[in-house]
């Protein structure tokens, strides 16, 4: 029986997500190469003032960087193809 009130510390590795839980983030260069378009086209399609909200490429900003979830880009392409 423990008498002290200190929290139990678990190793950091026990809290890490598995590789299957992680999603790959793509750069603007990656998405441009995937879609075979220019980087400027990719940037244009992340801005609401250029295209409608429904037509925007799904993206996230991490500070000054724009990143894309690979699964969200694939879903965007599937919507556009149908």
PDB file with one MODEL, atoms N, CA, C and O in Angstrom:
MODEL        1
ATOM      1  N   UNK A   1       0.830  -1.175   0.000  1.00  0.00           N
ATOM      2  CA  UNK A   1       0.000   0.000   0.000  1.00  0.00           C
ATOM      3  C   UNK A   1       0.874   1.238   0.000  1.00  0.00           C
ATOM      4  O   UNK A   1       1.823   1.347   0.777  1.00  0.00           O
ATOM      5  N   UNK A   2       0.534   2.192  -0.904  1.00  0.00           N
ATOM      6  CA  UNK A   2       1.326   3.421  -1.001  1.00  0.00           C
ATOM      7  C   UNK A   2       0.895   4.411   0.064  1.00  0.00           C
ATOM      8  O   UNK A   2      -0.297   4.615   0.291  1.00  0.00           O
ATOM      9  N   UNK A   3       1.868   5.018   0.710  1.00  0.00           N
ATOM     10  CA  UNK A   3       1.574   6.011   1.733  1.00  0.00           C
ATOM     11  C   UNK A   3       1.733   7.433   1.215  1.00  0.00           C
ATOM     12  O   UNK A   3       1.147   8.359   1.777  1.00  0.00           O
ATOM     13  N   UNK A   4       2.508   7.623   0.162  1.00  0.00           N
ATOM     14  CA  UNK A   4       2.712   8.985  -0.335  1.00  0.00           C
ATOM     15  C   UNK A   4       1.618   9.362  -1.343  1.00  0.00           C
ATOM     16  O   UNK A   4       0.896   8.497  -1.838  1.00  0.00           O
ATOM     17  N   UNK A   5       1.509  10.642  -1.634  1.00  0.00           N
ATOM     18  CA  UNK A   5       0.465  11.138  -2.539  1.00  0.00           C
ATOM     19  C   UNK A   5       1.022  11.563  -3.892  1.00  0.00           C
ATOM     20  O   UNK A   5       0.326  12.209  -4.675  1.00  0.00           O
ATOM     21  N   UNK A   6       2.247  11.214  -4.165  1.00  0.00           N
ATOM     22  CA  UNK A   6       2.834  11.566  -5.467  1.00  0.00           C
ATOM     23  C   UNK A   6       2.135  10.795  -6.576  1.00  0.00           C
ATOM     24  O   UNK A   6       1.791   9.627  -6.399  1.00  0.00           O
ATOM     25  N   UNK A   7       1.919  11.455  -7.744  1.00  0.00           N
ATOM     26  CA  UNK A   7       1.270  10.752  -8.852  1.00  0.00           C
ATOM     27  C   UNK A   7       2.174   9.668  -9.428  1.00  0.00           C
ATOM     28  O   UNK A   7       3.400   9.770  -9.385  1.00  0.00           O
ATOM     29  N   UNK A   8       1.560   8.661  -9.951  1.00  0.00           N
ATOM     30  CA  UNK A   8       2.302   7.581 -10.599  1.00  0.00           C
ATOM     31  C   UNK A   8       2.723   8.083 -11.971  1.00  0.00           C
ATOM     32  O   UNK A   8       1.886   8.542 -12.749  1.00  0.00           O
ATOM     33  N   UNK A   9       3.993   8.001 -12.268  1.00  0.00           N
ATOM     34  CA  UNK A   9       4.514   8.461 -13.557  1.00  0.00           C
ATOM     35  C   UNK A   9       4.704   7.256 -14.461  1.00  0.00           C
ATOM     36  O   UNK A   9       5.374   6.286 -14.105  1.00  0.00           O
ATOM     37  N   UNK A  10       4.094   7.339 -15.648  1.00  0.00           N
ATOM     38  CA  UNK A  10       4.251   6.255 -16.614  1.00  0.00           C
ATOM     39  C   UNK A  10       5.271   6.685 -17.648  1.00  0.00           C
ATOM     40  O   UNK A  10       5.429   7.881 -17.891  1.00  0.00           O
ATOM     41  N   UNK A  11       5.963   5.750 -18.261  1.00  0.00           N
ATOM     42  CA  UNK A  11       6.935   6.110 -19.293  1.00  0.00           C
ATOM     43  C   UNK A  11       6.246   6.821 -20.457  1.00  0.00           C
ATOM     44  O   UNK A  11       5.105   6.509 -20.797  1.00  0.00           O
ATOM     45  N   UNK A  12       6.941   7.769 -21.056  1.00  0.00           N
ATOM     46  CA  UNK A  12       6.377   8.535 -22.179  1.00  0.00           C
ATOM     47  C   UNK A  12       6.012   7.625 -23.337  1.00  0.00           C
ATOM     48  O   UNK A  12       5.055   7.897 -24.061  1.00  0.00           O
ATOM     49  N   UNK A  13       6.759   6.552 -23.520  1.00  0.00           N
ATOM     50  CA  UNK A  13       6.477   5.644 -24.630  1.00  0.00           C
ATOM     51  C   UNK A  13       5.112   4.976 -24.483  1.00  0.00           C
ATOM     52  O   UNK A  13       4.526   4.558 -25.483  1.00  0.00           O
ATOM     53  N   UNK A  14       4.599   4.868 -23.279  1.00  0.00           N
ATOM     54  CA  UNK A  14       3.292   4.252 -23.068  1.00  0.00           C
ATOM     55  C   UNK A  14       2.169   5.152 -23.565  1.00  0.00           C
ATOM     56  O   UNK A  14       1.067   4.669 -23.823  1.00  0.00           O
ATOM     57  N   UNK A  15       2.423   6.453 -23.705  1.00  0.00           N
ATOM     58  CA  UNK A  15       1.405   7.409 -24.119  1.00  0.00           C
ATOM     59  C   UNK A  15       1.486   7.746 -25.606  1.00  0.00           C
ATOM     60  O   UNK A  15       0.602   8.426 -26.127  1.00  0.00           O
ATOM     61  N   UNK A  16       2.497   7.296 -26.278  1.00  0.00           N
ATOM     62  CA  UNK A  16       2.665   7.616 -27.691  1.00  0.00           C
ATOM     63  C   UNK A  16       1.629   6.894 -28.541  1.00  0.00           C
ATOM     64  O   UNK A  16       1.337   5.722 -28.301  1.00  0.00           O
ATOM     65  N   UNK A  17       1.067   7.592 -29.542  1.00  0.00           N
ATOM     66  CA  UNK A  17       0.128   6.912 -30.443  1.00  0.00           C
ATOM     67  C   UNK A  17       0.857   5.938 -31.355  1.00  0.00           C
ATOM     68  O   UNK A  17       2.039   6.110 -31.655  1.00  0.00           O
ATOM     69  N   UNK A  18       0.148   4.935 -31.782  1.00  0.00           N
ATOM     70  CA  UNK A  18       0.746   3.970 -32.702  1.00  0.00           C
ATOM     71  C   UNK A  18       0.870   4.615 -34.073  1.00  0.00           C
ATOM     72  O   UNK A  18       0.190   5.605 -34.343  1.00  0.00           O
ATOM     73  N   UNK A  19       1.716   4.084 -34.946  1.00  0.00           N
ATOM     74  CA  UNK A  19       1.852   4.652 -36.297  1.00  0.00           C
ATOM     75  C   UNK A  19       0.536   4.674 -37.067  1.00  0.00           C
ATOM     76  O   UNK A  19       0.330   5.550 -37.907  1.00  0.00           O
ATOM     77  N   UNK A  20      -0.360   3.721 -36.796  1.00  0.00           N
ATOM     78  CA  UNK A  20      -1.647   3.690 -37.477  1.00  0.00           C
ATOM     79  C   UNK A  20      -2.531   4.858 -37.063  1.00  0.00           C
ATOM     80  O   UNK A  20      -3.403   5.276 -37.825  1.00  0.00           O
ATOM     81  N   UNK A  21      -2.312   5.393 -35.852  1.00  0.00           N
ATOM     82  CA  UNK A  21      -3.111   6.499 -35.358  1.00  0.00           C
ATOM     83  C   UNK A  21      -2.629   7.852 -35.885  1.00  0.00           C
ATOM     84  O   UNK A  21      -3.378   8.829 -35.864  1.00  0.00           O
ATOM     85  N   UNK A  22      -1.411   7.909 -36.345  1.00  0.00           N
ATOM     86  CA  UNK A  22      -0.867   9.161 -36.855  1.00  0.00           C
ATOM     87  C   UNK A  22      -1.300   9.373 -38.293  1.00  0.00           C
ATOM     88  O   UNK A  22      -1.386   8.423 -39.071  1.00  0.00           O
ATOM     89  N   UNK A  23      -1.573  10.620 -38.642  1.00  0.00           N
ATOM     90  CA  UNK A  23      -1.916  10.962 -40.010  1.00  0.00           C
ATOM     91  C   UNK A  23      -0.759  11.725 -40.617  1.00  0.00           C
ATOM     92  O   UNK A  23      -0.155  12.586 -39.978  1.00  0.00           O
ATOM     93  N   UNK A  24      -0.465  11.399 -41.848  1.00  0.00           N
ATOM     94  CA  UNK A  24       0.623  12.060 -42.532  1.00  0.00           C
ATOM     95  C   UNK A  24       0.191  13.466 -42.939  1.00  0.00           C
ATOM     96  O   UNK A  24      -0.884  13.649 -43.510  1.00  0.00           O
ATOM     97  N   UNK A  25       1.024  14.447 -42.648  1.00  0.00           N
ATOM     98  CA  UNK A  25       0.768  15.800 -43.088  1.00  0.00           C
ATOM     99  C   UNK A  25       1.595  16.080 -44.330  1.00  0.00           C
ATOM    100  O   UNK A  25       2.791  15.792 -44.376  1.00  0.00           O
ATOM    101  N   UNK A  26       0.943  16.645 -45.336  1.00  0.00           N
ATOM    102  CA  UNK A  26       1.594  16.961 -46.594  1.00  0.00           C
ATOM    103  C   UNK A  26       1.905  18.443 -46.661  1.00  0.00           C
ATOM    104  O   UNK A  26       1.193  19.261 -46.079  1.00  0.00           O
ATOM    105  N   UNK A  27       2.963  18.789 -47.368  1.00  0.00           N
ATOM    106  CA  UNK A  27       3.317  20.186 -47.601  1.00  0.00           C
ATOM    107  C   UNK A  27       2.642  20.664 -48.878  1.00  0.00           C
ATOM    108  O   UNK A  27       2.042  19.876 -49.609  1.00  0.00           O
ATOM    109  N   UNK A  28       2.744  21.956 -49.136  1.00  0.00           N
ATOM    110  CA  UNK A  28       2.208  22.523 -50.380  1.00  0.00           C
ATOM    111  C   UNK A  28       2.890  21.856 -51.578  1.00  0.00           C
ATOM    112  O   UNK A  28       2.229  21.539 -52.567  1.00  0.00           O
ATOM    113  N   UNK A  29       4.186  21.645 -51.498  1.00  0.00           N
ATOM    114  CA  UNK A  29       4.912  20.965 -52.583  1.00  0.00           C
ATOM    115  C   UNK A  29       4.374  19.560 -52.817  1.00  0.00           C
ATOM    116  O   UNK A  29       4.200  19.142 -53.962  1.00  0.00           O
ATOM    117  N   UNK A  30       4.109  18.830 -51.736  1.00  0.00           N
ATOM    118  CA  UNK A  30       3.580  17.471 -51.846  1.00  0.00           C
ATOM    119  C   UNK A  30       2.224  17.462 -52.556  1.00  0.00           C
ATOM    120  O   UNK A  30       1.991  16.652 -53.454  1.00  0.00           O
ATOM    121  N   UNK A  31       1.336  18.368 -52.146  1.00  0.00           N
ATOM    122  CA  UNK A  31      -0.007  18.410 -52.721  1.00  0.00           C
ATOM    123  C   UNK A  31       0.057  18.846 -54.185  1.00  0.00           C
ATOM    124  O   UNK A  31      -0.660  18.306 -55.027  1.00  0.00           O
ATOM    125  N   UNK A  32       0.910  19.815 -54.485  1.00  0.00           N
ATOM    126  CA  UNK A  32       1.061  20.259 -55.870  1.00  0.00           C
ATOM    127  C   UNK A  32       1.552  19.115 -56.756  1.00  0.00           C
ATOM    128  O   UNK A  32       1.067  18.946 -57.875  1.00  0.00           O
ATOM    129  N   UNK A  33       2.497  18.341 -56.271  1.00  0.00           N
ATOM    130  CA  UNK A  33       3.001  17.200 -57.035  1.00  0.00           C
ATOM    131  C   UNK A  33       1.929  16.126 -57.186  1.00  0.00           C
ATOM    132  O   UNK A  33       1.785  15.539 -58.258  1.00  0.00           O
ATOM    133  N   UNK A  34       1.174  15.867 -56.115  1.00  0.00           N
ATOM    134  CA  UNK A  34       0.111  14.868 -56.146  1.00  0.00           C
ATOM    135  C   UNK A  34      -0.963  15.230 -57.172  1.00  0.00           C
ATOM    136  O   UNK A  34      -1.422  14.375 -57.930  1.00  0.00           O
ATOM    137  N   UNK A  35      -1.357  16.503 -57.189  1.00  0.00           N
ATOM    138  CA  UNK A  35      -2.410  16.955 -58.094  1.00  0.00           C
ATOM    139  C   UNK A  35      -1.898  17.386 -59.459  1.00  0.00           C
ATOM    140  O   UNK A  35      -2.675  17.649 -60.377  1.00  0.00           O
ATOM    141  N   UNK A  36      -0.564  17.455 -59.577  1.00  0.00           N
ATOM    142  CA  UNK A  36       0.075  17.900 -60.824  1.00  0.00           C
ATOM    143  C   UNK A  36      -0.391  19.308 -61.207  1.00  0.00           C
ATOM    144  O   UNK A  36      -0.792  19.573 -62.340  1.00  0.00           O
ATOM    145  N   UNK A  37      -0.320  20.194 -60.213  1.00  0.00           N
ATOM    146  CA  UNK A  37      -0.660  21.608 -60.393  1.00  0.00           C
ATOM    147  C   UNK A  37       0.473  22.435 -59.787  1.00  0.00           C
ATOM    148  O   UNK A  37       1.377  21.896 -59.149  1.00  0.00           O
ATOM    149  N   UNK A  38       0.411  23.729 -59.994  1.00  0.00           N
ATOM    150  CA  UNK A  38       1.447  24.609 -59.440  1.00  0.00           C
ATOM    151  C   UNK A  38       1.191  24.858 -57.955  1.00  0.00           C
ATOM    152  O   UNK A  38       0.081  24.671 -57.457  1.00  0.00           O
ATOM    153  N   UNK A  39       2.244  25.284 -57.264  1.00  0.00           N
ATOM    154  CA  UNK A  39       2.107  25.627 -55.848  1.00  0.00           C
ATOM    155  C   UNK A  39       1.144  26.798 -55.687  1.00  0.00           C
ATOM    156  O   UNK A  39       0.388  26.847 -54.717  1.00  0.00           O
ATOM    157  N   UNK A  40       1.165  27.736 -56.621  1.00  0.00           N
ATOM    158  CA  UNK A  40       0.262  28.886 -56.507  1.00  0.00           C
ATOM    159  C   UNK A  40      -1.196  28.441 -56.599  1.00  0.00           C
ATOM    160  O   UNK A  40      -2.054  29.022 -55.935  1.00  0.00           O
ATOM    161  N   UNK A  41      -1.495  27.416 -57.412  1.00  0.00           N
ATOM    162  CA  UNK A  41      -2.860  26.890 -57.497  1.00  0.00           C
ATOM    163  C   UNK A  41      -3.281  26.328 -56.137  1.00  0.00           C
ATOM    164  O   UNK A  41      -4.404  26.553 -55.685  1.00  0.00           O
ATOM    165  N   UNK A  42      -2.377  25.602 -55.496  1.00  0.00           N
ATOM    166  CA  UNK A  42      -2.685  25.024 -54.182  1.00  0.00           C
ATOM    167  C   UNK A  42      -2.972  26.140 -53.187  1.00  0.00           C
ATOM    168  O   UNK A  42      -3.964  26.077 -52.461  1.00  0.00           O
ATOM    169  N   UNK A  43      -2.113  27.166 -53.142  1.00  0.00           N
ATOM    170  CA  UNK A  43      -2.344  28.281 -52.224  1.00  0.00           C
ATOM    171  C   UNK A  43      -3.670  28.976 -52.528  1.00  0.00           C
ATOM    172  O   UNK A  43      -4.412  29.317 -51.607  1.00  0.00           O
ATOM    173  N   UNK A  44      -3.973  29.190 -53.803  1.00  0.00           N
ATOM    174  CA  UNK A  44      -5.230  29.836 -54.180  1.00  0.00           C
ATOM    175  C   UNK A  44      -6.434  29.056 -53.676  1.00  0.00           C
ATOM    176  O   UNK A  44      -7.427  29.645 -53.248  1.00  0.00           O
ATOM    177  N   UNK A  45      -6.349  27.737 -53.728  1.00  0.00           N
ATOM    178  CA  UNK A  45      -7.481  26.897 -53.339  1.00  0.00           C
ATOM    179  C   UNK A  45      -7.558  26.633 -51.838  1.00  0.00           C
ATOM    180  O   UNK A  45      -8.374  25.831 -51.383  1.00  0.00           O
ATOM    181  N   UNK A  46      -6.705  27.310 -51.074  1.00  0.00           N
ATOM    182  CA  UNK A  46      -6.841  27.287 -49.618  1.00  0.00           C
ATOM    183  C   UNK A  46      -7.430  28.600 -49.117  1.00  0.00           C
ATOM    184  O   UNK A  46      -7.748  28.721 -47.934  1.00  0.00           O
ATOM    185  N   UNK A  47      -7.577  29.574 -49.993  1.00  0.00           N
ATOM    186  CA  UNK A  47      -8.079  30.897 -49.597  1.00  0.00           C
ATOM    187  C   UNK A  47      -9.561  31.026 -49.898  1.00  0.00           C
ATOM    188  O   UNK A  47     -10.001  30.754 -51.015  1.00  0.00           O
ATOM    189  N   UNK A  48     -10.322  31.437 -48.910  1.00  0.00           N
ATOM    190  CA  UNK A  48     -11.775  31.553 -49.052  1.00  0.00           C
ATOM    191  C   UNK A  48     -12.166  32.642 -50.042  1.00  0.00           C
ATOM    192  O   UNK A  48     -13.199  32.526 -50.700  1.00  0.00           O
ATOM    193  N   UNK A  49     -11.371  33.689 -50.162  1.00  0.00           N
ATOM    194  CA  UNK A  49     -11.768  34.790 -51.039  1.00  0.00           C
ATOM    195  C   UNK A  49     -11.587  34.451 -52.518  1.00  0.00           C
ATOM    196  O   UNK A  49     -12.121  35.156 -53.375  1.00  0.00           O
ATOM    197  N   UNK A  50     -10.859  33.407 -52.832  1.00  0.00           N
ATOM    198  CA  UNK A  50     -10.613  33.025 -54.225  1.00  0.00           C
ATOM    199  C   UNK A  50     -11.621  31.986 -54.699  1.00  0.00           C
ATOM    200  O   UNK A  50     -12.117  32.069 -55.822  1.00  0.00           O
ATOM    201  N   UNK A  51     -11.920  31.023 -53.862  1.00  0.00           N
ATOM    202  CA  UNK A  51     -12.876  29.971 -54.211  1.00  0.00           C
ATOM    203  C   UNK A  51     -13.896  29.842 -53.080  1.00  0.00           C
ATOM    204  O   UNK A  51     -13.641  30.276 -51.956  1.00  0.00           O
ATOM    205  N   UNK A  52     -15.044  29.248 -53.380  1.00  0.00           N
ATOM    206  CA  UNK A  52     -16.076  29.073 -52.354  1.00  0.00           C
ATOM    207  C   UNK A  52     -15.590  28.109 -51.272  1.00  0.00           C
ATOM    208  O   UNK A  52     -14.659  27.333 -51.488  1.00  0.00           O
ATOM    209  N   UNK A  53     -16.227  28.171 -50.121  1.00  0.00           N
ATOM    210  CA  UNK A  53     -15.855  27.314 -48.995  1.00  0.00           C
ATOM    211  C   UNK A  53     -15.895  25.828 -49.376  1.00  0.00           C
ATOM    212  O   UNK A  53     -15.028  25.059 -48.961  1.00  0.00           O
ATOM    213  N   UNK A  54     -16.892  25.426 -50.160  1.00  0.00           N
ATOM    214  CA  UNK A  54     -17.029  24.024 -50.560  1.00  0.00           C
ATOM    215  C   UNK A  54     -15.915  23.580 -51.507  1.00  0.00           C
ATOM    216  O   UNK A  54     -15.604  22.391 -51.579  1.00  0.00           O
ATOM    217  N   UNK A  55     -15.318  24.515 -52.228  1.00  0.00           N
ATOM    218  CA  UNK A  55     -14.285  24.185 -53.202  1.00  0.00           C
ATOM    219  C   UNK A  55     -12.868  24.269 -52.627  1.00  0.00           C
ATOM    220  O   UNK A  55     -11.903  23.923 -53.309  1.00  0.00           O
ATOM    221  N   UNK A  56     -12.739  24.721 -51.394  1.00  0.00           N
ATOM    222  CA  UNK A  56     -11.410  24.879 -50.804  1.00  0.00           C
ATOM    223  C   UNK A  56     -10.764  23.538 -50.511  1.00  0.00           C
ATOM    224  O   UNK A  56     -11.434  22.582 -50.120  1.00  0.00           O
ATOM    225  N   UNK A  57      -9.464  23.479 -50.704  1.00  0.00           N
ATOM    226  CA  UNK A  57      -8.701  22.307 -50.298  1.00  0.00           C
ATOM    227  C   UNK A  57      -8.682  22.267 -48.771  1.00  0.00           C
ATOM    228  O   UNK A  57      -8.402  23.284 -48.137  1.00  0.00           O
ATOM    229  N   UNK A  58      -8.970  21.123 -48.173  1.00  0.00           N
ATOM    230  CA  UNK A  58      -8.921  21.041 -46.712  1.00  0.00           C
ATOM    231  C   UNK A  58      -7.471  21.189 -46.240  1.00  0.00           C
ATOM    232  O   UNK A  58      -6.584  20.470 -46.701  1.00  0.00           O
ATOM    233  N   UNK A  59      -7.247  22.105 -45.339  1.00  0.00           N
ATOM    234  CA  UNK A  59      -5.893  22.377 -44.880  1.00  0.00           C
ATOM    235  C   UNK A  59      -5.919  22.862 -43.443  1.00  0.00           C
ATOM    236  O   UNK A  59      -6.980  23.117 -42.874  1.00  0.00           O
ATOM    237  N   UNK A  60      -4.734  22.984 -42.869  1.00  0.00           N
ATOM    238  CA  UNK A  60      -4.584  23.553 -41.530  1.00  0.00           C
ATOM    239  C   UNK A  60      -3.358  24.443 -41.538  1.00  0.00           C
ATOM    240  O   UNK A  60      -2.411  24.226 -42.294  1.00  0.00           O
ATOM    241  N   UNK A  61      -3.397  25.427 -40.696  1.00  0.00           N
ATOM    242  CA  UNK A  61      -2.248  26.311 -40.537  1.00  0.00           C
ATOM    243  C   UNK A  61      -1.544  25.941 -39.236  1.00  0.00           C
ATOM    244  O   UNK A  61      -2.168  25.807 -38.183  1.00  0.00           O
ATOM    245  N   UNK A  62      -0.253  25.786 -39.338  1.00  0.00           N
ATOM    246  CA  UNK A  62       0.592  25.546 -38.174  1.00  0.00           C
ATOM    247  C   UNK A  62       1.583  26.701 -38.169  1.00  0.00           C
ATOM    248  O   UNK A  62       2.630  26.650 -38.815  1.00  0.00           O
ATOM    249  N   UNK A  63       1.230  27.732 -37.433  1.00  0.00           N
ATOM    250  CA  UNK A  63       2.021  28.960 -37.491  1.00  0.00           C
ATOM    251  C   UNK A  63       1.900  29.558 -38.875  1.00  0.00           C
ATOM    252  O   UNK A  63       0.794  29.801 -39.357  1.00  0.00           O
ATOM    253  N   UNK A  64       3.019  29.796 -39.512  1.00  0.00           N
ATOM    254  CA  UNK A  64       2.996  30.357 -40.859  1.00  0.00           C
ATOM    255  C   UNK A  64       2.919  29.289 -41.945  1.00  0.00           C
ATOM    256  O   UNK A  64       2.843  29.611 -43.130  1.00  0.00           O
ATOM    257  N   UNK A  65       2.937  28.039 -41.549  1.00  0.00           N
ATOM    258  CA  UNK A  65       2.954  26.942 -42.505  1.00  0.00           C
ATOM    259  C   UNK A  65       1.557  26.414 -42.802  1.00  0.00           C
ATOM    260  O   UNK A  65       0.693  26.380 -41.926  1.00  0.00           O
ATOM    261  N   UNK A  66       1.348  26.004 -44.048  1.00  0.00           N
ATOM    262  CA  UNK A  66       0.096  25.365 -44.457  1.00  0.00           C
ATOM    263  C   UNK A  66       0.394  23.881 -44.616  1.00  0.00           C
ATOM    264  O   UNK A  66       1.340  23.501 -45.307  1.00  0.00           O
ATOM    265  N   UNK A  67      -0.411  23.049 -43.979  1.00  0.00           N
ATOM    266  CA  UNK A  67      -0.237  21.600 -44.081  1.00  0.00           C
ATOM    267  C   UNK A  67      -1.571  20.965 -44.432  1.00  0.00           C
ATOM    268  O   UNK A  67      -2.632  21.536 -44.183  1.00  0.00           O
ATOM    269  N   UNK A  68      -1.500  19.785 -45.011  1.00  0.00           N
ATOM    270  CA  UNK A  68      -2.671  19.075 -45.500  1.00  0.00           C
ATOM    271  C   UNK A  68      -2.661  17.664 -44.947  1.00  0.00           C
ATOM    272  O   UNK A  68      -1.634  16.986 -44.976  1.00  0.00           O
ATOM    273  N   UNK A  69      -3.805  17.222 -44.442  1.00  0.00           N
ATOM    274  CA  UNK A  69      -3.960  15.850 -43.992  1.00  0.00           C
ATOM    275  C   UNK A  69      -4.150  14.994 -45.244  1.00  0.00           C
ATOM    276  O   UNK A  69      -5.035  15.270 -46.054  1.00  0.00           O
ATOM    277  N   UNK A  70      -3.336  13.972 -45.404  1.00  0.00           N
ATOM    278  CA  UNK A  70      -3.382  13.134 -46.607  1.00  0.00           C
ATOM    279  C   UNK A  70      -4.761  12.513 -46.808  1.00  0.00           C
ATOM    280  O   UNK A  70      -5.238  12.410 -47.938  1.00  0.00           O
ATOM    281  N   UNK A  71      -5.408  12.095 -45.706  1.00  0.00           N
ATOM    282  CA  UNK A  71      -6.744  11.488 -45.819  1.00  0.00           C
ATOM    283  C   UNK A  71      -7.770  12.509 -46.293  1.00  0.00           C
ATOM    284  O   UNK A  71      -8.639  12.185 -47.103  1.00  0.00           O
ATOM    285  N   UNK A  72      -7.678  13.742 -45.794  1.00  0.00           N
ATOM    286  CA  UNK A  72      -8.618  14.789 -46.194  1.00  0.00           C
ATOM    287  C   UNK A  72      -8.430  15.169 -47.658  1.00  0.00           C
ATOM    288  O   UNK A  72      -9.407  15.454 -48.351  1.00  0.00           O
ATOM    289  N   UNK A  73      -7.198  15.178 -48.133  1.00  0.00           N
ATOM    290  CA  UNK A  73      -6.934  15.489 -49.546  1.00  0.00           C
ATOM    291  C   UNK A  73      -7.503  14.386 -50.433  1.00  0.00           C
ATOM    292  O   UNK A  73      -8.084  14.668 -51.481  1.00  0.00           O
ATOM    293  N   UNK A  74      -7.339  13.134 -50.016  1.00  0.00           N
ATOM    294  CA  UNK A  74      -7.915  12.021 -50.794  1.00  0.00           C
ATOM    295  C   UNK A  74      -9.434  12.111 -50.831  1.00  0.00           C
ATOM    296  O   UNK A  74     -10.038  11.855 -51.872  1.00  0.00           O
ATOM    297  N   UNK A  75     -10.064  12.469 -49.715  1.00  0.00           N
ATOM    298  CA  UNK A  75     -11.521  12.626 -49.673  1.00  0.00           C
ATOM    299  C   UNK A  75     -11.959  13.783 -50.573  1.00  0.00           C
ATOM    300  O   UNK A  75     -12.980  13.683 -51.253  1.00  0.00           O
ATOM    301  N   UNK A  76     -11.204  14.864 -50.581  1.00  0.00           N
ATOM    302  CA  UNK A  76     -11.486  16.006 -51.460  1.00  0.00           C
ATOM    303  C   UNK A  76     -11.442  15.562 -52.927  1.00  0.00           C
ATOM    304  O   UNK A  76     -12.321  15.910 -53.715  1.00  0.00           O
ATOM    305  N   UNK A  77     -10.427  14.804 -53.275  1.00  0.00           N
ATOM    306  CA  UNK A  77     -10.307  14.306 -54.649  1.00  0.00           C
ATOM    307  C   UNK A  77     -11.472  13.375 -55.008  1.00  0.00           C
ATOM    308  O   UNK A  77     -11.979  13.416 -56.128  1.00  0.00           O
ATOM    309  N   UNK A  78     -11.884  12.551 -54.071  1.00  0.00           N
ATOM    310  CA  UNK A  78     -13.017  11.639 -54.329  1.00  0.00           C
ATOM    311  C   UNK A  78     -14.303  12.433 -54.555  1.00  0.00           C
ATOM    312  O   UNK A  78     -15.103  12.082 -55.422  1.00  0.00           O
ATOM    313  N   UNK A  79     -14.505  13.500 -53.782  1.00  0.00           N
ATOM    314  CA  UNK A  79     -15.690  14.347 -53.978  1.00  0.00           C
ATOM    315  C   UNK A  79     -15.659  15.019 -55.341  1.00  0.00           C
ATOM    316  O   UNK A  79     -16.681  15.106 -56.022  1.00  0.00           O
ATOM    317  N   UNK A  80     -14.492  15.491 -55.733  1.00  0.00           N
ATOM    318  CA  UNK A  80     -14.358  16.193 -57.017  1.00  0.00           C
ATOM    319  C   UNK A  80     -14.529  15.228 -58.191  1.00  0.00           C
ATOM    320  O   UNK A  80     -14.996  15.636 -59.254  1.00  0.00           O
ATOM    321  N   UNK A  81     -14.166  13.976 -58.018  1.00  0.00           N
ATOM    322  CA  UNK A  81     -14.242  12.997 -59.100  1.00  0.00           C
ATOM    323  C   UNK A  81     -15.665  12.514 -59.330  1.00  0.00           C
ATOM    324  O   UNK A  81     -15.975  12.022 -60.415  1.00  0.00           O
ATOM    325  N   UNK A  82     -16.536  12.642 -58.339  1.00  0.00           N
ATOM    326  CA  UNK A  82     -17.899  12.109 -58.500  1.00  0.00           C
ATOM    327  C   UNK A  82     -18.865  13.149 -59.016  1.00  0.00           C
ATOM    328  O   UNK A  82     -20.045  12.856 -59.203  1.00  0.00           O
TER     329      UNK A  82
ENDMDL
END
